[in-house]
Amino acid sequence: MFQKLKQFKDMRDQAKQIQETLAQESCEGSAGFGKVKITMNGAQKVTSTFIDVSLLLSGDATRLSGLVTDAINDAMQKCHKLMAEKMKDKFGDFKMPELKG
């Protein structure tokens, strides 16, 4: 029983280490041929946003909203891929359905 508890603690420590490593990584998503860029860290926290001034001046809020959404989704997809790669490096070919890589 104590061996199982130690294994659980070791896995938890490894997961925490991966989270800390991912927080140092960066993923950039873009849309509209680079006119909207979203950067987030591996913990999926948005760290910067770029919107080309021409989109702001166009007055087309619907288009801008769609491009921001697309850029966020692109960055999230890249972060998920990064997470899958880090998990694979750490735990081998460990599959999680929501972390497709």
GIMOQUI-V876083 format. One record per backbone hydrogen bond with DSSP energy under -1.0 kcal/mol. CO is the residue of the C=O (numbers start at 1). NH is the residue of the N-H. E is the energy in kcal/mol with one decimal. If there is no record, write none. Layout:
CO;NH;E + CO;NH;E
This chain:
1;5;-1.9 + 2;6;-2.2 + 3;7;-2.4 + 4;8;-2.4 + 5;9;-2.5 + 6;10;-2.6 + 7;11;-2.4 + 8;12;-2.4 + 9;13;-2.5 + 10;14;-2.3 + 11;15;-2.5 + 12;16;-2.2 + 13;17;-2.0 + 14;18;-2.4 + 15;19;-2.3 + 16;20;-2.2 + 17;21;-2.2 + 18;22;-3.0 + 19;23;-2.0 + 21;24;-1.1 + 22;25;-1.3 + 22;42;-1.7 + 25;42;-1.1 + 27;40;-2.7 + 29;38;-2.9 + 31;36;-1.9 + 32;35;-1.1 + 35;52;-3.1 + 36;31;-2.0 + 37;50;-2.8 + 38;29;-3.2 + 39;47;-3.2 + 39;48;-1.8 + 40;27;-3.1 + 41;44;-2.3 + 45;41;-2.2 + 48;39;-2.7 + 50;37;-2.6 + 52;55;-1.4 + 52;56;-1.1 + 53;57;-2.3 + 54;58;-1.0 + 59;61;-1.4 + 60;64;-2.3 + 61;65;-2.6 + 62;66;-2.1 + 63;67;-2.4 + 64;68;-2.5 + 65;69;-2.3 + 66;70;-2.4 + 67;71;-2.5 + 68;72;-2.4 + 69;73;-2.5 + 70;74;-2.3 + 71;75;-2.4 + 72;76;-2.7 + 73;77;-2.4 + 74;78;-2.0 + 75;79;-2.3 + 76;80;-2.6 + 77;81;-2.0 + 78;82;-2.3 + 79;83;-2.7 + 80;84;-2.4 + 81;85;-2.2 + 82;86;-2.5 + 83;87;-2.8 + 84;88;-2.3 + 85;89;-2.4 + 86;90;-2.0 + 87;91;-3.5 + 88;92;-1.8 + 92;94;-2.1 + 96;99;-2.0
